[in-house]
Amino acid sequence: MLIASLHQGISDLIPTRLEFYENWLHATGMRDGRIGLAPLAAVLSFLRQEGESYELVTERAGQYAAQWIFDNLPPLQRSVIRALPKGMRTRAALYLTKRVVRASYEGGRAASRLRRGQGTITLRRSIFCSVREPVARPLCGYYAAALARTLTLLSINGDVRVRSCQGAGGSSCVITLNVIPEGS
């Protein structure tokens, strides 16, 4: 899922660079599931050198991944989730975002917490944050964008931010959620 969503994000936002990135994210490898960690790490490394495009592409990729996870739910399950009370829909959004984490990177695992409209998703390992030296800006916008998109799909108004990032020197990647009360 991560490879396909990155490919689509690059195609949407920096199409003139798509041919370069298709050296690693080629259609045959995506179809057969044969693109490994080394080519993926290379793509992310080159993307980080693209400046602002890194954030734009990874955020777009996170949005696509969240949409695809949601769209692949059985129609009845989507309907039931959308009919839940707001608190339960918020928990469902955290759960679905954790599914994005697992589906995006084999080693990806996340824990979530929600209390009184304040939530977190904590990642111990992230392919985005595997860097040799800490960087100045958080690298895990993919996951924050996935959570934000899932909230939108479930009609929840919330503020999502990256609180800490392993790639920027944090001990773990922490995405925070502040659910905005209705009428605010």
BASEMI-608580 format. One record per atom (N, C-alpha, C): residue in three letters; chain; x, z, y. Coordinates in steps of 0.05 Angstrom, whole numbers, plus 32768, in hexadecimal, padded with zeros to 4 digits. Layout:
REM residues N
residu, chaine, east, up, north
ALA, A, X, Z, Y
...
END
This chain:
REM residues 184
residu, chaine, east, up, north
MET, A, 8010, 8000, 7FE8
MET, A, 8000, 8000, 8000
MET, A, 8011, 8000, 8019
LEU, A, 8026, 8010, 801A
LEU, A, 8037, 8012, 8031
LEU, A, 8044, 7FF6, 8037
ILE, A, 804D, 7FE9, 8023
ILE, A, 805B, 7FCF, 8027
ILE, A, 8047, 7FBB, 8033
ALA, A, 802F, 7FBA, 8027
ALA, A, 801B, 7FA7, 8031
ALA, A, 8012, 7FAE, 804E
SER, A, 800F, 7FC7, 8053
SER, A, 8006, 7FCF, 806E
SER, A, 801D, 7FCA, 8083
LEU, A, 8036, 7FCE, 807C
LEU, A, 804C, 7FC8, 808E
LEU, A, 804D, 7FAA, 8093
HIS, A, 804A, 7F9B, 807D
HIS, A, 804B, 7F7D, 8080
HIS, A, 8035, 7F74, 8093
GLN, A, 801D, 7F7F, 8090
GLN, A, 8007, 7F78, 80A2
GLN, A, 800C, 7F80, 80BE
GLY, A, 8017, 7F99, 80C2
GLY, A, 801D, 7FA2, 80DD
GLY, A, 8032, 7F91, 80EB
ILE, A, 8046, 7F89, 80DC
ILE, A, 805B, 7F77, 80E7
ILE, A, 804F, 7F5C, 80EE
SER, A, 803E, 7F52, 80DC
SER, A, 8031, 7F38, 80E1
SER, A, 801F, 7F39, 80FA
ASP, A, 8012, 7F50, 80FE
ASP, A, 8000, 7F53, 8116
ASP, A, 800F, 7F56, 8130
LEU, A, 8024, 7F67, 812F
LEU, A, 8030, 7F70, 8148
LEU, A, 804B, 7F62, 8150
ILE, A, 805A, 7F5A, 813C
ILE, A, 8073, 7F4C, 8142
ILE, A, 8076, 7F34, 812F
PRO, A, 8063, 7F21, 8132
PRO, A, 8062, 7F0B, 811F
PRO, A, 807C, 7EFA, 811F
THR, A, 8089, 7EF9, 8136
THR, A, 80A2, 7EE9, 8137
THR, A, 80B8, 7EF5, 8126
ARG, A, 80B6, 7F0E, 811E
ARG, A, 80C9, 7F1C, 810D
ARG, A, 80C1, 7F1D, 80EF
LEU, A, 80A9, 7F13, 80EA
LEU, A, 809E, 7F14, 80CE
LEU, A, 80B0, 7F07, 80BA
GLU, A, 80BA, 7EEF, 80C1
GLU, A, 80CB, 7EE1, 80AE
GLU, A, 80E4, 7EF2, 80A6
PHE, A, 80F0, 7EFF, 80BA
PHE, A, 8107, 7F10, 80B5
PHE, A, 80FF, 7F26, 80A1
TYR, A, 80E9, 7F34, 80A6
TYR, A, 80E1, 7F4A, 8095
TYR, A, 80D7, 7F41, 8079
GLU, A, 80CE, 7F28, 8077
GLU, A, 80C6, 7F1E, 805D
GLU, A, 80DD, 7F1A, 804A
ASN, A, 80F6, 7F1D, 8053
ASN, A, 810D, 7F1E, 8041
ASN, A, 810A, 7F35, 802E
TRP, A, 80FD, 7F4B, 8037
TRP, A, 80FA, 7F63, 8027
TRP, A, 80DD, 7F67, 801E
LEU, A, 80CA, 7F5F, 802F
LEU, A, 80AD, 7F63, 802A
LEU, A, 80A1, 7F48, 8022
HIS, A, 80AB, 7F3B, 800E
HIS, A, 80A2, 7F21, 8006
HIS, A, 8088, 7F23, 7FF6
ALA, A, 8078, 7F0E, 7FF8
ALA, A, 805D, 7F0E, 7FEB
ALA, A, 805F, 7F12, 7FCD
THR, A, 8072, 7F05, 7FC0
THR, A, 8074, 7F08, 7FA3
THR, A, 807A, 7F25, 7F9B
GLY, A, 808C, 7F32, 7FA8
GLY, A, 8092, 7F4E, 7FA3
GLY, A, 807A, 7F60, 7FA8
MET, A, 806B, 7F5A, 7FBD
MET, A, 8053, 7F6B, 7FC3
MET, A, 803E, 7F67, 7FAD
ARG, A, 803A, 7F4F, 7FA5
ARG, A, 8026, 7F49, 7F90
ARG, A, 802E, 7F57, 7F76
ASP, A, 8047, 7F55, 7F6E
ASP, A, 8050, 7F60, 7F55
ASP, A, 8058, 7F7D, 7F56
GLY, A, 8058, 7F89, 7F6E
GLY, A, 805F, 7FA5, 7F71
GLY, A, 807D, 7FAA, 7F6B
ARG, A, 808E, 7F96, 7F72
ARG, A, 80AA, 7F97, 7F6B
ARG, A, 80BC, 7F9E, 7F83
ILE, A, 80B0, 7FA6, 7F99
ILE, A, 80C0, 7FAC, 7FB1
ILE, A, 80C7, 7FCA, 7FAF
GLY, A, 80E0, 7FD0, 7FAD
GLY, A, 80E9, 7FEC, 7FA8
GLY, A, 80EF, 7FFB, 7FC2
LEU, A, 80FA, 8012, 7FBF
LEU, A, 8100, 8023, 7FD6
LEU, A, 8116, 8018, 7FE8
ALA, A, 812A, 800B, 7FDC
ALA, A, 8140, 8001, 7FEC
ALA, A, 8136, 7FEB, 8000
PRO, A, 8127, 7FD7, 7FF7
PRO, A, 811D, 7FC4, 800B
PRO, A, 810A, 7FD1, 8020
LEU, A, 80FA, 7FE4, 8017
LEU, A, 80E8, 7FF2, 8029
LEU, A, 80F8, 8001, 803E
ALA, A, 810D, 8010, 8035
ALA, A, 811E, 801F, 8047
ALA, A, 812C, 800C, 805B
ALA, A, 8134, 7FF4, 8051
ALA, A, 8140, 7FE1, 8063
ALA, A, 812D, 7FD7, 8079
VAL, A, 8114, 7FD2, 8071
VAL, A, 8100, 7FC9, 8084
VAL, A, 80FC, 7FDF, 8099
LEU, A, 80F9, 7FF8, 8091
LEU, A, 80F5, 800E, 80A4
LEU, A, 810D, 8011, 80B6
SER, A, 8125, 800E, 80AB
SER, A, 813D, 8011, 80BB
SER, A, 813E, 7FFB, 80D1
PHE, A, 8139, 7FE2, 80C9
PHE, A, 8139, 7FCD, 80DC
PHE, A, 8122, 7FD0, 80F0
LEU, A, 810B, 7FD9, 80E7
LEU, A, 80F5, 7FDE, 80FA
LEU, A, 80FC, 7FF2, 810F
ARG, A, 810A, 8008, 8107
ARG, A, 8111, 801D, 811A
ARG, A, 8123, 8011, 8130
GLN, A, 8132, 7FFC, 812A
GLN, A, 8143, 7FEF, 813E
GLN, A, 8134, 7FDD, 8151
GLU, A, 811A, 7FD9, 814B
GLU, A, 810A, 7FC7, 815B
GLU, A, 80FE, 7FD6, 8173
GLY, A, 8105, 7FEF, 8177
GLY, A, 80FB, 7FFF, 818E
GLY, A, 80DD, 8006, 818A
GLU, A, 80CE, 8001, 819F
GLU, A, 80B2, 8008, 819F
GLU, A, 80A2, 7FFB, 8189
SER, A, 80AB, 7FE5, 8180
SER, A, 809D, 7FD7, 816A
SER, A, 809B, 7FE8, 8151
TYR, A, 80AF, 7FF9, 814C
TYR, A, 80AE, 800B, 8135
TYR, A, 8094, 801C, 8135
GLU, A, 808F, 802A, 814C
GLU, A, 8078, 803A, 814D
GLU, A, 805E, 802A, 814B
LEU, A, 805D, 8013, 8158
LEU, A, 8045, 8003, 8157
LEU, A, 803F, 7FF9, 813B
VAL, A, 8054, 7FEF, 812E
VAL, A, 8050, 7FE4, 8113
VAL, A, 8049, 7FF9, 80FF
THR, A, 8057, 8010, 80FF
THR, A, 8051, 8025, 80EC
THR, A, 8036, 8032, 80F1
GLU, A, 802E, 8034, 810A
GLU, A, 8013, 803F, 8110
GLU, A, 7FFE, 802B, 8106
ARG, A, 8002, 8012, 810B
ARG, A, 7FEE, 7FFE, 8101
ARG, A, 7FED, 7FFE, 80E3
ALA, A, 8004, 8001, 80D6
ALA, A, 8005, 8002, 80B9
ALA, A, 7FF6, 801A, 80AF
GLY, A, 7FF9, 8031, 80BC
GLY, A, 7FEA, 8049, 80B4
GLY, A, 7FCC, 8046, 80B7
GLN, A, 7FC4, 8038, 80CC
GLN, A, 7FA7, 8032, 80D0
GLN, A, 7F9D, 8020, 80B9
TYR, A, 7FAC, 800C, 80B2
TYR, A, 7FA4, 7FFB, 809C
TYR, A, 7FA2, 800A, 8082
ALA, A, 7FB6, 801B, 807C
ALA, A, 7FB6, 802A, 8063
ALA, A, 7F9E, 803C, 8062
ALA, A, 7F97, 804A, 8077
ALA, A, 7F80, 805B, 8077
ALA, A, 7F66, 804B, 8073
GLN, A, 7F64, 8034, 8080
GLN, A, 7F4D, 8024, 807D
GLN, A, 7F4A, 801A, 8060
TRP, A, 7F60, 8012, 8054
TRP, A, 7F5F, 8008, 8038
TRP, A, 7F58, 801E, 8025
ILE, A, 7F63, 8036, 8029
ILE, A, 7F5B, 804D, 8017
ILE, A, 7F3D, 8052, 8019
PHE, A, 7F33, 8052, 8032
PHE, A, 7F17, 8058, 8036
PHE, A, 7F06, 8041, 802A
ASP, A, 7F0D, 8029, 802F
ASP, A, 7EFE, 8012, 8026
ASP, A, 7EFD, 8010, 8007
ASN, A, 7F12, 801B, 7FFA
ASN, A, 7F13, 801B, 7FDD
ASN, A, 7F03, 8031, 7FD0
LEU, A, 7EF8, 8043, 7FDF
LEU, A, 7EE7, 8058, 7FD4
LEU, A, 7ECD, 804A, 7FCA
PRO, A, 7EC0, 8054, 7FB6
PRO, A, 7EA6, 8049, 7FAE
PRO, A, 7E93, 804C, 7FC6
PRO, A, 7E81, 8039, 7FC9
PRO, A, 7E6E, 803A, 7FE0
PRO, A, 7E5E, 8054, 7FE2
LEU, A, 7E56, 805E, 7FCB
LEU, A, 7E46, 8077, 7FCB
LEU, A, 7E57, 808E, 7FD6
GLN, A, 7E70, 808F, 7FCD
GLN, A, 7E82, 80A4, 7FD6
GLN, A, 7E87, 80A2, 7FF5
ARG, A, 7E8A, 808A, 7FFF
ARG, A, 7E8D, 8087, 801C
ARG, A, 7E74, 8091, 802B
SER, A, 7E5D, 808A, 8020
SER, A, 7E44, 8093, 802D
SER, A, 7E41, 80B1, 802C
VAL, A, 7E48, 80BD, 8015
VAL, A, 7E45, 80DA, 8013
VAL, A, 7E58, 80E8, 8026
ILE, A, 7E71, 80DE, 8028
ILE, A, 7E85, 80EB, 803A
ILE, A, 7E7B, 80E8, 8057
ARG, A, 7E70, 80D1, 805F
ARG, A, 7E67, 80CE, 807A
ARG, A, 7E4F, 80DF, 8081
ALA, A, 7E40, 80E7, 806C
ALA, A, 7E28, 80F8, 8070
ALA, A, 7E2E, 8116, 8071
LEU, A, 7E47, 811D, 806B
LEU, A, 7E4E, 813A, 806A
LEU, A, 7E4F, 8146, 8086
PRO, A, 7E4C, 8160, 8088
PRO, A, 7E50, 816E, 80A2
PRO, A, 7E6C, 8169, 80AC
LYS, A, 7E70, 816C, 80C6
LYS, A, 7E89, 8165, 80D3
LYS, A, 7EA1, 8173, 80C6
GLY, A, 7E9F, 818D, 80C0
GLY, A, 7EB6, 819B, 80B4
GLY, A, 7EBE, 8190, 8099
MET, A, 7EAA, 8189, 8089
MET, A, 7EB0, 817D, 806F
MET, A, 7EBB, 8161, 8071
ARG, A, 7EB1, 8152, 8085
ARG, A, 7EBC, 8137, 808A
ARG, A, 7EDA, 8139, 8093
THR, A, 7EE0, 814E, 80A3
THR, A, 7EFB, 8152, 80AB
THR, A, 7F0D, 8158, 8093
ARG, A, 7F04, 8169, 8081
ARG, A, 7F13, 816E, 8069
ARG, A, 7F16, 8155, 8059
ALA, A, 7F01, 8144, 8057
ALA, A, 7F03, 812B, 8049
ALA, A, 7F18, 8119, 8056
ALA, A, 7F19, 8119, 8071
ALA, A, 7F2D, 8108, 807F
ALA, A, 7F49, 8111, 8078
LEU, A, 7F4E, 812B, 8076
LEU, A, 7F68, 8135, 806E
LEU, A, 7F6F, 812D, 8051
TYR, A, 7F5B, 812F, 8040
TYR, A, 7F5E, 8128, 8024
TYR, A, 7F65, 810A, 8021
LEU, A, 7F56, 80F9, 8030
LEU, A, 7F5B, 80DC, 802E
LEU, A, 7F76, 80D5, 803A
THR, A, 7F7F, 80E3, 804E
THR, A, 7F99, 80DE, 8059
THR, A, 7FAF, 80E6, 8046
LYS, A, 7FAB, 80FC, 8037
LYS, A, 7FBE, 8103, 8022
LYS, A, 7FBF, 80ED, 800C
ARG, A, 7FA8, 80E0, 8007
ARG, A, 7FA9, 80C9, 7FF5
ARG, A, 7FB9, 80B2, 7FFF
VAL, A, 7FB8, 80AE, 801A
VAL, A, 7FC9, 8099, 8026
VAL, A, 7FE7, 80A0, 8021
VAL, A, 7FED, 80BA, 8025
VAL, A, 8009, 80C3, 8021
VAL, A, 8012, 80BC, 8004
ARG, A, 8002, 80C4, 7FF1
ARG, A, 8009, 80BF, 7FD4
ARG, A, 800A, 80A2, 7FCE
ALA, A, 7FF8, 8092, 7FD9
ALA, A, 7FF7, 8075, 7FD3
ALA, A, 800D, 8066, 7FE1
SER, A, 8018, 8071, 7FF6
SER, A, 802C, 8062, 8006
SER, A, 8048, 8065, 7FFB
TYR, A, 804F, 807B, 7FF0
TYR, A, 806A, 8080, 7FE7
TYR, A, 8069, 8092, 7FCF
GLU, A, 8076, 8089, 7FB9
GLU, A, 8074, 8096, 7FA0
GLU, A, 807C, 80B4, 7FA2
GLY, A, 808F, 80BB, 7FB2
GLY, A, 8098, 80D6, 7FB5
GLY, A, 8088, 80E6, 7FCA
GLY, A, 8075, 80D9, 7FD6
GLY, A, 8066, 80E5, 7FEC
GLY, A, 8051, 80F9, 7FE3
ARG, A, 8053, 8111, 7FED
ARG, A, 8040, 8126, 7FE8
ARG, A, 803A, 8134, 8002
ALA, A, 8022, 813E, 8005
ALA, A, 801A, 814B, 801D
ALA, A, 8008, 8163, 8017
ALA, A, 8009, 8176, 8028
ALA, A, 7FF7, 818D, 8027
ALA, A, 7FE7, 818E, 8041
SER, A, 7FCE, 8195, 803F
SER, A, 7FBE, 8196, 8058
SER, A, 7FB1, 81B1, 805B
ARG, A, 7FAA, 81B7, 8073
ARG, A, 7F9D, 81D0, 807A
ARG, A, 7F8A, 81CB, 8091
LEU, A, 7F73, 81D8, 8091
LEU, A, 7F5F, 81D5, 80A6
LEU, A, 7F52, 81F0, 80AB
ARG, A, 7F52, 81F9, 80C4
ARG, A, 7F46, 8212, 80CC
ARG, A, 7F3B, 820F, 80E8
ARG, A, 7F21, 8214, 80EB
ARG, A, 7F14, 8214, 8105
ARG, A, 7F1B, 81FB, 8116
GLY, A, 7F1A, 81E4, 8109
GLY, A, 7F1F, 81CC, 8118
GLY, A, 7F3C, 81C5, 811D
GLN, A, 7F4F, 81D5, 8113
GLN, A, 7F6B, 81D0, 8116
GLN, A, 7F76, 81CA, 80FA
GLY, A, 7F83, 81B4, 80F7
GLY, A, 7F8D, 81AC, 80DC
GLY, A, 7FAA, 81A3, 80DD
THR, A, 7FB6, 81A3, 80C6
THR, A, 7FD1, 8198, 80C3
THR, A, 7FD3, 8189, 80A8
ILE, A, 7FE4, 8175, 80A9
ILE, A, 7FEE, 8169, 8090
ILE, A, 800C, 816B, 8091
THR, A, 8017, 8177, 807C
THR, A, 8034, 817C, 807A
THR, A, 803F, 816B, 8064
LEU, A, 8054, 815C, 806A
LEU, A, 8062, 814B, 8057
LEU, A, 807E, 8156, 8053
ARG, A, 8086, 8158, 803A
ARG, A, 80A1, 8162, 8035
ARG, A, 80B5, 814A, 8033
ARG, A, 80AB, 8134, 8029
ARG, A, 80BC, 811C, 8027
ARG, A, 80AD, 8104, 8032
SER, A, 80BA, 80F5, 8042
SER, A, 80AE, 80DD, 804E
SER, A, 80C2, 80C7, 804E
ILE, A, 80BB, 80B0, 8045
ILE, A, 80CC, 8098, 8045
ILE, A, 80D3, 8091, 8062
PHE, A, 80C2, 8096, 8074
PHE, A, 80C7, 808F, 8090
PHE, A, 80DD, 80A0, 809C
CYS, A, 80DF, 80B8, 8093
CYS, A, 80F2, 80CC, 809F
CYS, A, 810C, 80CE, 8090
SER, A, 8112, 80BC, 807E
SER, A, 812B, 80BC, 806F
SER, A, 8140, 80AE, 8080
VAL, A, 814D, 80BD, 8092
VAL, A, 8161, 80B3, 80A3
VAL, A, 817B, 80C3, 80A0
ARG, A, 8191, 80B6, 80A7
ARG, A, 81AB, 80C4, 80A4
ARG, A, 81AF, 80D9, 80BA
GLU, A, 81A8, 80D1, 80D2
GLU, A, 81AA, 80E3, 80E9
GLU, A, 818F, 80E7, 80F6
PRO, A, 8189, 80FF, 8100
PRO, A, 816F, 8103, 810D
PRO, A, 816C, 80F0, 8125
VAL, A, 8153, 80E8, 8129
VAL, A, 814D, 80D5, 813F
VAL, A, 813E, 80E5, 8155
ALA, A, 813B, 80D8, 816C
ALA, A, 812F, 80E5, 8183
ALA, A, 8111, 80E7, 8181
ARG, A, 8104, 80D4, 8174
ARG, A, 80E7, 80D4, 8173
ARG, A, 80DD, 80D6, 8156
PRO, A, 80C5, 80E2, 8153
PRO, A, 80BA, 80E4, 8138
PRO, A, 80B7, 80C9, 812B
LEU, A, 80BB, 80C8, 8111
LEU, A, 80B9, 80AF, 8102
LEU, A, 80A0, 80AD, 80F1
CYS, A, 8090, 80C2, 80EF
CYS, A, 807A, 80C2, 80DD
CYS, A, 805F, 80BC, 80EA
GLY, A, 805F, 80AB, 80FD
GLY, A, 8046, 80A2, 810A
GLY, A, 8033, 8094, 80F7
TYR, A, 803D, 8089, 80E1
TYR, A, 802D, 807C, 80CD
TYR, A, 8017, 808F, 80C3
TYR, A, 8020, 80A8, 80BC
TYR, A, 800D, 80BB, 80B1
TYR, A, 7FFA, 80C6, 80C7
ALA, A, 8004, 80C9, 80DF
ALA, A, 7FF2, 80D2, 80F5
ALA, A, 7FDD, 80BD, 80FA
ALA, A, 7FE5, 80A4, 80FA
ALA, A, 7FD2, 808E, 80FF
ALA, A, 7FBE, 808C, 80E8
ALA, A, 7FC7, 8091, 80CF
ALA, A, 7FB4, 8090, 80B8
ALA, A, 7F9F, 80A6, 80BB
LEU, A, 7FA8, 80BE, 80C3
LEU, A, 7F94, 80D4, 80C7
LEU, A, 7F81, 80CD, 80DE
ALA, A, 7F8C, 80C3, 80F4
ALA, A, 7F7B, 80BC, 810B
ALA, A, 7F66, 80A7, 8103
ARG, A, 7F6F, 8093, 80F4
ARG, A, 7F5C, 807E, 80EB
ARG, A, 7F47, 8089, 80D9
THR, A, 7F4E, 809B, 80C7
THR, A, 7F3B, 80A7, 80B4
THR, A, 7F27, 80B7, 80C4
LEU, A, 7F30, 80C6, 80D8
LEU, A, 7F1D, 80D5, 80E8
LEU, A, 7F09, 80C3, 80F5
THR, A, 7F12, 80AD, 8100
THR, A, 7F00, 8099, 810D
THR, A, 7EEC, 808E, 80F8
LEU, A, 7EF5, 8088, 80E0
LEU, A, 7EE3, 807E, 80CC
LEU, A, 7ECE, 8092, 80C4
LEU, A, 7ED3, 80AC, 80C8
LEU, A, 7EC0, 80C1, 80C1
LEU, A, 7EB3, 80CC, 80D9
SER, A, 7EB5, 80BF, 80F0
SER, A, 7EA7, 80C6, 8109
SER, A, 7EAF, 80E3, 8112
ILE, A, 7EC8, 80E8, 8111
ILE, A, 7ED3, 8102, 811B
ILE, A, 7EE5, 80FD, 8132
ASN, A, 7EE0, 810B, 8148
ASN, A, 7EF0, 8108, 8160
ASN, A, 7F06, 811E, 815E
GLY, A, 7F1F, 8114, 815C
GLY, A, 7F35, 8127, 8159
GLY, A, 7F4F, 811D, 8166
ASP, A, 7F60, 812F, 816C
ASP, A, 7F7A, 8129, 8177
ASP, A, 7F8F, 812D, 8161
VAL, A, 7F9E, 8118, 815B
VAL, A, 7FB2, 8119, 8146
VAL, A, 7FCD, 8115, 8152
ARG, A, 7FE0, 8126, 814B
ARG, A, 7FFB, 8124, 8155
ARG, A, 8010, 812B, 813F
VAL, A, 8028, 8121, 8143
VAL, A, 803E, 8128, 8132
VAL, A, 804B, 8141, 813F
ARG, A, 804A, 8158, 8131
ARG, A, 8055, 8171, 813C
ARG, A, 8073, 8173, 8136
SER, A, 807A, 816B, 811D
SER, A, 8097, 816B, 8116
SER, A, 809C, 8155, 8102
CYS, A, 80B5, 814C, 8101
CYS, A, 80BC, 8135, 80F1
CYS, A, 80D8, 813A, 80E5
GLN, A, 80DB, 8136, 80CB
GLN, A, 80F5, 8139, 80BE
GLN, A, 8109, 8126, 80C9
GLY, A, 8100, 810E, 80D0
GLY, A, 8113, 80FA, 80DB
GLY, A, 811D, 8102, 80F6
ALA, A, 810F, 8113, 8104
ALA, A, 8117, 811D, 811F
ALA, A, 8123, 8139, 811D
GLY, A, 8129, 8142, 8104
GLY, A, 8137, 815B, 8101
GLY, A, 8125, 8172, 80F8
GLY, A, 810B, 816E, 80F4
GLY, A, 80FA, 8183, 80EA
GLY, A, 80FE, 8188, 80CD
SER, A, 80F4, 81A0, 80C4
SER, A, 80F7, 81A6, 80A7
SER, A, 80E2, 8197, 8096
SER, A, 80CC, 818F, 80A3
SER, A, 80B8, 817F, 8095
SER, A, 80AA, 816F, 80AB
CYS, A, 809A, 815B, 80A2
CYS, A, 8089, 814C, 80B4
CYS, A, 806E, 815A, 80B5
VAL, A, 8065, 8160, 80CD
VAL, A, 804C, 816E, 80D0
VAL, A, 803B, 815E, 80E4
ILE, A, 8024, 8156, 80DA
ILE, A, 8010, 8147, 80EB
ILE, A, 7FFA, 815B, 80F1
THR, A, 7FF4, 815E, 810B
THR, A, 7FDF, 8172, 8112
THR, A, 7FC5, 8163, 811A
LEU, A, 7FB0, 8171, 8116
LEU, A, 7F95, 8167, 811D
LEU, A, 7F86, 817C, 812C
ASN, A, 7F7B, 8175, 8143
ASN, A, 7F6A, 8186, 8152
ASN, A, 7F4F, 8178, 8154
VAL, A, 7F3B, 8182, 8146
VAL, A, 7F20, 8176, 8147
VAL, A, 7F14, 817D, 8162
ILE, A, 7F0B, 8169, 8170
ILE, A, 7EFF, 816D, 818A
ILE, A, 7EE1, 8172, 8186
PRO, A, 7ED7, 8189, 8191
PRO, A, 7EBB, 818F, 818E
PRO, A, 7EA9, 817A, 819A
GLU, A, 7E92, 8175, 818E
GLU, A, 7E80, 8161, 8199
GLU, A, 7E76, 816A, 81B4
GLY, A, 7E74, 8156, 81C6
GLY, A, 7E6C, 815C, 81E1
GLY, A, 7E83, 8162, 81F4
SER, A, 7E9C, 8162, 81EA
SER, A, 7EB3, 8168, 81FB
SER, A, 7EBE, 814F, 8207
END
